[in-house]
């Protein structure tokens, strides 16, 4: 949705300005609560990518 995309762009710009390490996991055809409502390979892949990223950061395999 364009109105949401605009706020995401603003957030990412502000994050870059302050040096925050942000990883975006995009689900182009997903909608709010896609992780539990959209039973598609695309949604499952996005959840797996997001969880892998979190686990890698928590375990120290990825440093910000």
ZIMO-V259087 format. One record per residue. N is the residue number from 1. RES is the residue in one small letter. SS is DSSP state (a for helix, b for strand, c for the rest). PHI is phi in whole degrees, 0 to 359 (999 if undefined). OMEGA is omega in degrees with one decimal (* if undefined). Layout:
BEGIN
N,RES,SS,PHI,OMEGA
N,RES,SS,PHI,OMEGA
END
This chain:
BEGIN
1,x,c,999,-177.0
2,x,a,303,-178.5
3,x,a,292,176.5
4,x,a,282,179.0
5,x,a,303,179.6
6,x,a,297,-179.8
7,x,a,289,176.8
8,x,a,295,178.7
9,x,a,299,177.2
10,x,a,298,179.7
11,x,a,298,-179.1
12,x,a,295,177.1
13,x,a,295,178.4
14,x,a,294,178.6
15,x,a,297,178.5
16,x,a,296,180.0
17,x,a,302,-178.1
18,x,c,259,175.2
19,x,c,79,-180.0
20,x,c,287,178.1
21,x,c,268,-176.4
22,x,c,239,174.4
23,x,c,245,-179.6
24,x,c,262,172.3
25,x,c,250,-174.4
26,x,c,265,175.0
27,x,c,234,-172.0
28,x,c,306,-177.7
29,x,c,257,-179.5
30,x,c,276,175.2
31,x,c,223,-178.2
32,x,c,309,-177.3
33,x,c,71,-179.9
34,x,a,305,-175.6
35,x,a,296,178.5
36,x,a,243,-176.8
37,x,a,259,-177.4
38,x,c,269,-179.5
39,x,c,269,-179.4
40,x,c,234,176.3
41,x,a,299,179.7
42,x,a,300,179.4
43,x,a,292,178.1
44,x,a,299,178.8
45,x,a,298,179.6
46,x,a,296,178.4
47,x,a,296,178.8
48,x,a,297,178.0
49,x,a,298,-178.7
50,x,a,295,-179.3
51,x,a,293,177.3
52,x,a,298,178.9
53,x,a,299,178.8
54,x,a,298,-179.0
55,x,a,297,177.5
56,x,a,297,179.9
57,x,a,291,-178.9
58,x,a,294,-178.0
59,x,a,280,-179.4
60,x,c,89,178.9
61,x,c,288,176.8
62,x,c,233,177.7
63,x,c,250,-179.7
64,x,c,295,*
END
